[in-house]
Amino acid sequence: MDMKPVQITFDDALLKRRDRHPTVRKRGRSAVLREAAAEHLTRKDAEEIDRRYRDGYRADGAASDVPGIDEELDGWAAEGAWPES
């Protein structure tokens, strides 16, 4: 795995708090920050998937903000057997 150094800034209180944590002492600052960054990106990816699902089921009937998807799905609603409300 190719690693590149980066410089980041923390306020003193957060840096001291972080450095006191046993995980940081055991694994090191960089390893803990890499893990935090990966978890952040995983969470953001999941939020984006959730947003796309919500957009797909919007009450206004628009399929989503994906270009061309409304036209692609146009007419399919009549093909399904919909239960009476």
N, CA, C and O atoms as CSV, one atom per row, in Angstrom:
chain,resi,resn,atom,element,x,y,z
A,1,MET,N,N,0.846,-1.168,0.000
A,1,MET,CA,C,0.000,0.000,0.000
A,1,MET,C,C,0.895,1.236,0.000
A,1,MET,O,O,1.784,1.366,0.842
A,2,ASP,N,N,0.660,2.126,-0.930
A,2,ASP,CA,C,1.428,3.353,-1.027
A,2,ASP,C,C,0.869,4.373,-0.039
A,2,ASP,O,O,-0.318,4.694,-0.082
A,3,MET,N,N,1.710,4.876,0.837
A,3,MET,CA,C,1.274,5.857,1.835
A,3,MET,C,C,1.942,7.191,1.543
A,3,MET,O,O,3.097,7.249,1.122
A,4,LYS,N,N,1.191,8.262,1.774
A,4,LYS,CA,C,1.714,9.606,1.589
A,4,LYS,C,C,1.556,10.371,2.892
A,4,LYS,O,O,0.512,10.279,3.538
A,5,PRO,N,N,2.563,11.114,3.284
A,5,PRO,CA,C,2.446,11.905,4.505
A,5,PRO,C,C,1.530,13.107,4.286
A,5,PRO,O,O,1.522,13.705,3.210
A,6,VAL,N,N,0.764,13.450,5.309
A,6,VAL,CA,C,-0.084,14.642,5.284
A,6,VAL,C,C,0.118,15.394,6.595
A,6,VAL,O,O,0.483,14.808,7.614
A,7,GLN,N,N,-0.121,16.671,6.551
A,7,GLN,CA,C,-0.009,17.473,7.755
A,7,GLN,C,C,-1.401,17.945,8.131
A,7,GLN,O,O,-2.113,18.504,7.297
A,8,ILE,N,N,-1.801,17.725,9.389
A,8,ILE,CA,C,-3.095,18.179,9.873
A,8,ILE,C,C,-2.890,18.948,11.168
A,8,ILE,O,O,-1.841,18.850,11.804
A,9,THR,N,N,-3.891,19.703,11.546
A,9,THR,CA,C,-3.801,20.542,12.728
A,9,THR,C,C,-4.889,20.169,13.719
A,9,THR,O,O,-6.046,19.985,13.341
A,10,PHE,N,N,-4.519,20.057,14.984
A,10,PHE,CA,C,-5.444,19.803,16.080
A,10,PHE,C,C,-5.254,20.881,17.132
A,10,PHE,O,O,-4.142,21.377,17.319
A,11,ASP,N,N,-6.331,21.250,17.822
A,11,ASP,CA,C,-6.132,22.146,18.957
A,11,ASP,C,C,-5.503,21.336,20.096
A,11,ASP,O,O,-5.611,20.110,20.128
A,12,ASP,N,N,-4.856,22.023,21.013
A,12,ASP,CA,C,-4.087,21.359,22.076
A,12,ASP,C,C,-4.927,20.387,22.891
A,12,ASP,O,O,-4.481,19.279,23.186
A,13,ALA,N,N,-6.137,20.792,23.256
A,13,ALA,CA,C,-6.969,19.942,24.109
A,13,ALA,C,C,-7.310,18.630,23.406
A,13,ALA,O,O,-7.245,17.563,24.017
A,14,LEU,N,N,-7.670,18.705,22.134
A,14,LEU,CA,C,-8.017,17.484,21.400
A,14,LEU,C,C,-6.786,16.598,21.200
A,14,LEU,O,O,-6.878,15.376,21.315
A,15,LEU,N,N,-5.653,17.197,20.905
A,15,LEU,CA,C,-4.429,16.434,20.717
A,15,LEU,C,C,-4.030,15.702,22.000
A,15,LEU,O,O,-3.667,14.526,21.958
A,16,LYS,N,N,-4.095,16.387,23.127
A,16,LYS,CA,C,-3.771,15.751,24.402
A,16,LYS,C,C,-4.750,14.627,24.719
A,16,LYS,O,O,-4.353,13.549,25.164
A,17,ARG,N,N,-6.022,14.890,24.486
A,17,ARG,CA,C,-7.047,13.868,24.737
A,17,ARG,C,C,-6.808,12.643,23.859
A,17,ARG,O,O,-6.891,11.507,24.324
A,18,ARG,N,N,-6.514,12.887,22.597
A,18,ARG,CA,C,-6.275,11.786,21.664
A,18,ARG,C,C,-5.039,10.992,22.062
A,18,ARG,O,O,-5.063,9.761,22.052
A,19,ASP,N,N,-3.976,11.676,22.408
A,19,ASP,CA,C,-2.728,10.990,22.741
A,19,ASP,C,C,-2.820,10.185,24.036
A,19,ASP,O,O,-2.041,9.254,24.237
A,20,ARG,N,N,-3.752,10.529,24.907
A,20,ARG,CA,C,-3.939,9.762,26.146
A,20,ARG,C,C,-4.709,8.464,25.921
A,20,ARG,O,O,-4.656,7.553,26.748
A,21,HIS,N,N,-5.421,8.383,24.808
A,21,HIS,CA,C,-6.268,7.205,24.567
A,21,HIS,C,C,-5.404,5.961,24.363
A,21,HIS,O,O,-4.409,6.009,23.640
A,22,PRO,N,N,-5.781,4.846,25.000
A,22,PRO,CA,C,-4.979,3.610,24.897
A,22,PRO,C,C,-4.781,3.110,23.461
A,22,PRO,O,O,-3.719,2.586,23.124
A,23,THR,N,N,-5.784,3.269,22.637
A,23,THR,CA,C,-5.659,2.799,21.254
A,23,THR,C,C,-4.564,3.576,20.524
A,23,THR,O,O,-3.782,2.995,19.772
A,24,VAL,N,N,-4.509,4.878,20.747
A,24,VAL,CA,C,-3.480,5.708,20.105
A,24,VAL,C,C,-2.104,5.318,20.637
A,24,VAL,O,O,-1.138,5.243,19.878
A,25,ARG,N,N,-2.020,5.072,21.933
A,25,ARG,CA,C,-0.733,4.672,22.515
A,25,ARG,C,C,-0.262,3.335,21.957
A,25,ARG,O,O,0.931,3.134,21.727
A,26,LYS,N,N,-1.193,2.433,21.745
A,26,LYS,CA,C,-0.831,1.094,21.264
A,26,LYS,C,C,-0.531,1.088,19.757
A,26,LYS,O,O,0.470,0.519,19.323
A,27,ARG,N,N,-1.394,1.717,18.975
A,27,ARG,CA,C,-1.295,1.617,17.515
A,27,ARG,C,C,-0.630,2.816,16.857
A,27,ARG,O,O,-0.111,2.702,15.747
A,28,GLY,N,N,-0.639,3.956,17.523
A,28,GLY,CA,C,-0.029,5.158,16.962
A,28,GLY,C,C,-1.054,6.102,16.367
A,28,GLY,O,O,-2.146,5.696,15.970
A,29,ARG,N,N,-0.678,7.376,16.314
A,29,ARG,CA,C,-1.576,8.415,15.804
A,29,ARG,C,C,-2.027,8.143,14.366
A,29,ARG,O,O,-3.217,8.199,14.053
A,30,SER,N,N,-1.071,7.855,13.517
A,30,SER,CA,C,-1.401,7.691,12.092
A,30,SER,C,C,-2.385,6.558,11.855
A,30,SER,O,O,-3.334,6.705,11.085
A,31,ALA,N,N,-2.162,5.426,12.515
A,31,ALA,CA,C,-3.055,4.278,12.320
A,31,ALA,C,C,-4.476,4.611,12.765
A,31,ALA,O,O,-5.446,4.256,12.095
A,32,VAL,N,N,-4.588,5.292,13.894
A,32,VAL,CA,C,-5.914,5.646,14.404
A,32,VAL,C,C,-6.589,6.660,13.481
A,32,VAL,O,O,-7.790,6.558,13.230
A,33,LEU,N,N,-5.850,7.618,12.982
A,33,LEU,CA,C,-6.437,8.603,12.067
A,33,LEU,C,C,-6.820,7.978,10.729
A,33,LEU,O,O,-7.840,8.348,10.147
A,34,ARG,N,N,-6.018,7.037,10.235
A,34,ARG,CA,C,-6.395,6.329,8.998
A,34,ARG,C,C,-7.706,5.569,9.194
A,34,ARG,O,O,-8.583,5.595,8.330
A,35,GLU,N,N,-7.831,4.892,10.339
A,35,GLU,CA,C,-9.058,4.153,10.634
A,35,GLU,C,C,-10.253,5.099,10.742
A,35,GLU,O,O,-11.333,4.799,10.233
A,36,ALA,N,N,-10.063,6.234,11.400
A,36,ALA,CA,C,-11.149,7.212,11.536
A,36,ALA,C,C,-11.569,7.754,10.165
A,36,ALA,O,O,-12.759,7.922,9.899
A,37,ALA,N,N,-10.594,8.024,9.303
A,37,ALA,CA,C,-10.907,8.521,7.963
A,37,ALA,C,C,-11.664,7.474,7.160
A,37,ALA,O,O,-12.621,7.806,6.460
A,38,ALA,N,N,-11.249,6.211,7.252
A,38,ALA,CA,C,-11.933,5.131,6.527
A,38,ALA,C,C,-13.365,4.964,7.034
A,38,ALA,O,O,-14.289,4.791,6.239
A,39,GLU,N,N,-13.553,5.015,8.354
A,39,GLU,CA,C,-14.902,4.903,8.926
A,39,GLU,C,C,-15.777,6.069,8.487
A,39,GLU,O,O,-16.954,5.884,8.181
A,40,HIS,N,N,-15.207,7.265,8.457
A,40,HIS,CA,C,-15.946,8.443,8.007
A,40,HIS,C,C,-16.423,8.269,6.564
A,40,HIS,O,O,-17.587,8.523,6.257
A,41,LEU,N,N,-15.521,7.837,5.684
A,41,LEU,CA,C,-15.892,7.651,4.279
A,41,LEU,C,C,-16.921,6.542,4.104
A,41,LEU,O,O,-17.824,6.667,3.277
A,42,THR,N,N,-16.801,5.465,4.865
A,42,THR,CA,C,-17.786,4.383,4.801
A,42,THR,C,C,-19.158,4.897,5.219
A,42,THR,O,O,-20.166,4.585,4.584
A,43,ARG,N,N,-19.192,5.691,6.298
A,43,ARG,CA,C,-20.468,6.260,6.782
A,43,ARG,C,C,-21.062,7.209,5.740
A,43,ARG,O,O,-22.267,7.177,5.490
A,44,LYS,N,N,-20.226,8.050,5.134
A,44,LYS,CA,C,-20.710,8.984,4.114
A,44,LYS,C,C,-21.222,8.244,2.874
A,44,LYS,O,O,-22.224,8.647,2.284
A,45,ASP,N,N,-20.536,7.163,2.476
A,45,ASP,CA,C,-21.013,6.357,1.346
A,45,ASP,C,C,-22.382,5.759,1.654
A,45,ASP,O,O,-23.265,5.759,0.797
A,46,ALA,N,N,-22.563,5.249,2.877
A,46,ALA,CA,C,-23.855,4.675,3.278
A,46,ALA,C,C,-24.937,5.755,3.291
A,46,ALA,O,O,-26.071,5.497,2.886
A,47,GLU,N,N,-24.597,6.961,3.752
A,47,GLU,CA,C,-25.568,8.059,3.749
A,47,GLU,C,C,-25.975,8.415,2.322
A,47,GLU,O,O,-27.140,8.723,2.069
A,48,GLU,N,N,-25.032,8.375,1.394
A,48,GLU,CA,C,-25.342,8.674,-0.005
A,48,GLU,C,C,-26.265,7.604,-0.596
A,48,GLU,O,O,-27.193,7.926,-1.338
A,49,ILE,N,N,-26.018,6.352,-0.273
A,49,ILE,CA,C,-26.905,5.275,-0.743
A,49,ILE,C,C,-28.303,5.470,-0.169
A,49,ILE,O,O,-29.293,5.331,-0.888
A,50,ASP,N,N,-28.393,5.790,1.114
A,50,ASP,CA,C,-29.698,6.052,1.733
A,50,ASP,C,C,-30.409,7.210,1.050
A,50,ASP,O,O,-31.613,7.150,0.801
A,51,ARG,N,N,-29.651,8.276,0.745
A,51,ARG,CA,C,-30.256,9.430,0.075
A,51,ARG,C,C,-30.806,9.042,-1.294
A,51,ARG,O,O,-31.882,9.488,-1.692
A,52,ARG,N,N,-30.059,8.211,-2.004
A,52,ARG,CA,C,-30.531,7.787,-3.325
A,52,ARG,C,C,-31.791,6.922,-3.230
A,52,ARG,O,O,-32.690,7.029,-4.064
A,53,TYR,N,N,-31.847,6.065,-2.205
A,53,TYR,CA,C,-33.074,5.280,-1.996
A,53,TYR,C,C,-34.249,6.202,-1.685
A,53,TYR,O,O,-35.335,6.043,-2.242
A,54,ARG,N,N,-34.025,7.171,-0.789
A,54,ARG,CA,C,-35.105,8.113,-0.452
A,54,ARG,C,C,-35.556,8.871,-1.685
A,54,ARG,O,O,-36.756,9.030,-1.909
A,55,ASP,N,N,-34.609,9.341,-2.490
A,55,ASP,CA,C,-34.958,10.062,-3.714
A,55,ASP,C,C,-35.745,9.173,-4.660
A,55,ASP,O,O,-36.661,9.636,-5.340
A,56,GLY,N,N,-35.388,7.895,-4.704
A,56,GLY,CA,C,-36.073,6.962,-5.593
A,56,GLY,C,C,-37.520,6.720,-5.212
A,56,GLY,O,O,-38.337,6.344,-6.052
A,57,TYR,N,N,-37.833,6.936,-3.946
A,57,TYR,CA,C,-39.201,6.701,-3.466
A,57,TYR,C,C,-39.883,7.997,-3.039
A,57,TYR,O,O,-40.793,7.977,-2.210
A,58,ARG,N,N,-39.450,9.118,-3.600
A,58,ARG,CA,C,-40.049,10.412,-3.247
A,58,ARG,C,C,-41.534,10.416,-3.538
A,58,ARG,O,O,-42.010,9.742,-4.451
A,59,ALA,N,N,-42.244,11.173,-2.757
A,59,ALA,CA,C,-43.701,11.279,-2.902
A,59,ALA,C,C,-44.101,11.975,-4.194
A,59,ALA,O,O,-45.209,11.754,-4.683
A,60,ASP,N,N,-43.230,12.813,-4.767
A,60,ASP,CA,C,-43.620,13.544,-5.977
A,60,ASP,C,C,-43.556,12.683,-7.234
A,60,ASP,O,O,-43.906,13.140,-8.322
A,61,GLY,N,N,-43.104,11.422,-7.084
A,61,GLY,CA,C,-43.115,10.492,-8.201
A,61,GLY,C,C,-41.893,10.554,-9.096
A,61,GLY,O,O,-41.726,9.700,-9.967
A,62,ALA,N,N,-41.039,11.541,-8.902
A,62,ALA,CA,C,-39.817,11.602,-9.696
A,62,ALA,C,C,-38.893,10.486,-9.236
A,62,ALA,O,O,-38.697,10.304,-8.034
A,63,ALA,N,N,-38.334,9.752,-10.156
A,63,ALA,CA,C,-37.513,8.599,-9.793
A,63,ALA,C,C,-36.269,9.021,-9.026
A,63,ALA,O,O,-35.972,8.442,-7.981
A,64,SER,N,N,-35.552,9.989,-9.504
A,64,SER,CA,C,-34.371,10.478,-8.787
A,64,SER,C,C,-33.721,11.576,-9.584
A,64,SER,O,O,-34.247,12.040,-10.595
A,65,ASP,N,N,-32.558,11.982,-9.103
A,65,ASP,CA,C,-31.812,13.007,-9.821
A,65,ASP,C,C,-30.791,12.405,-10.787
A,65,ASP,O,O,-29.918,13.115,-11.286
A,66,VAL,N,N,-30.897,11.101,-11.055
A,66,VAL,CA,C,-30.002,10.453,-12.010
A,66,VAL,C,C,-30.458,10.836,-13.410
A,66,VAL,O,O,-31.606,10.580,-13.774
A,67,PRO,N,N,-29.578,11.447,-14.202
A,67,PRO,CA,C,-29.978,11.905,-15.535
A,67,PRO,C,C,-30.541,10.773,-16.389
A,67,PRO,O,O,-29.919,9.719,-16.522
A,68,GLY,N,N,-31.725,10.997,-16.967
A,68,GLY,CA,C,-32.328,10.055,-17.890
A,68,GLY,C,C,-33.108,8.921,-17.257
A,68,GLY,O,O,-33.749,8.154,-17.976
A,69,ILE,N,N,-33.077,8.782,-15.923
A,69,ILE,CA,C,-33.742,7.637,-15.294
A,69,ILE,C,C,-35.259,7.744,-15.375
A,69,ILE,O,O,-35.940,6.731,-15.529
A,70,ASP,N,N,-35.803,8.967,-15.273
A,70,ASP,CA,C,-37.256,9.125,-15.367
A,70,ASP,C,C,-37.759,8.640,-16.727
A,70,ASP,O,O,-38.777,7.954,-16.810
A,71,GLU,N,N,-37.043,8.999,-17.785
A,71,GLU,CA,C,-37.446,8.572,-19.131
A,71,GLU,C,C,-37.305,7.052,-19.284
A,71,GLU,O,O,-38.132,6.401,-19.923
A,72,GLU,N,N,-36.242,6.502,-18.685
A,72,GLU,CA,C,-36.010,5.058,-18.784
A,72,GLU,C,C,-37.112,4.271,-18.097
A,72,GLU,O,O,-37.496,3.200,-18.568
A,73,LEU,N,N,-37.624,4.788,-16.992
A,73,LEU,CA,C,-38.654,4.075,-16.228
A,73,LEU,C,C,-40.072,4.479,-16.622
A,73,LEU,O,O,-41.039,3.895,-16.133
A,74,ASP,N,N,-40.203,5.466,-17.498
A,74,ASP,CA,C,-41.513,5.955,-17.901
A,74,ASP,C,C,-42.370,4.836,-18.500
A,74,ASP,O,O,-41.921,4.110,-19.387
A,75,GLY,N,N,-43.591,4.704,-18.014
A,75,GLY,CA,C,-44.525,3.712,-18.526
A,75,GLY,C,C,-44.551,2.402,-17.765
A,75,GLY,O,O,-45.491,1.623,-17.929
A,76,TRP,N,N,-43.570,2.137,-16.952
A,76,TRP,CA,C,-43.514,0.870,-16.230
A,76,TRP,C,C,-44.529,0.787,-15.083
A,76,TRP,O,O,-44.899,-0.315,-14.679
A,77,ALA,N,N,-44.976,1.902,-14.563
A,77,ALA,CA,C,-45.929,1.887,-13.443
A,77,ALA,C,C,-47.207,1.156,-13.823
A,77,ALA,O,O,-47.813,0.500,-12.976
A,78,ALA,N,N,-47.630,1.255,-15.086
A,78,ALA,CA,C,-48.850,0.602,-15.538
A,78,ALA,C,C,-48.689,-0.911,-15.672
A,78,ALA,O,O,-49.683,-1.630,-15.773
A,79,GLU,N,N,-47.460,-1.398,-15.673
A,79,GLU,CA,C,-47.198,-2.828,-15.857
A,79,GLU,C,C,-47.398,-3.639,-14.589
A,79,GLU,O,O,-47.606,-4.850,-14.659
A,80,GLY,N,N,-47.338,-2.998,-13.436
A,80,GLY,CA,C,-47.444,-3.730,-12.176
A,80,GLY,C,C,-48.896,-3.882,-11.729
A,80,GLY,O,O,-49.783,-3.142,-12.154
A,81,ALA,N,N,-49.105,-4.860,-10.863
A,81,ALA,CA,C,-50.429,-5.030,-10.238
A,81,ALA,C,C,-50.359,-4.338,-8.885
A,81,ALA,O,O,-49.679,-4.807,-7.972
A,82,TRP,N,N,-51.057,-3.235,-8.763
A,82,TRP,CA,C,-50.995,-2.426,-7.560
A,82,TRP,C,C,-52.186,-2.740,-6.651
A,82,TRP,O,O,-53.324,-2.779,-7.119
A,83,PRO,N,N,-51.936,-2.964,-5.355
A,83,PRO,CA,C,-53.039,-3.245,-4.434
A,83,PRO,C,C,-53.918,-2.031,-4.221
A,83,PRO,O,O,-53.466,-0.891,-4.333
A,84,GLU,N,N,-55.182,-2.290,-3.913
A,84,GLU,CA,C,-56.106,-1.195,-3.610
A,84,GLU,C,C,-55.707,-0.575,-2.281
A,84,GLU,O,O,-55.346,-1.291,-1.347
A,85,SER,N,N,-55.767,0.737,-2.186
A,85,SER,CA,C,-55.393,1.403,-0.919
A,85,SER,C,C,-56.559,1.406,0.034
A,85,SER,O,O,-56.444,1.919,1.148
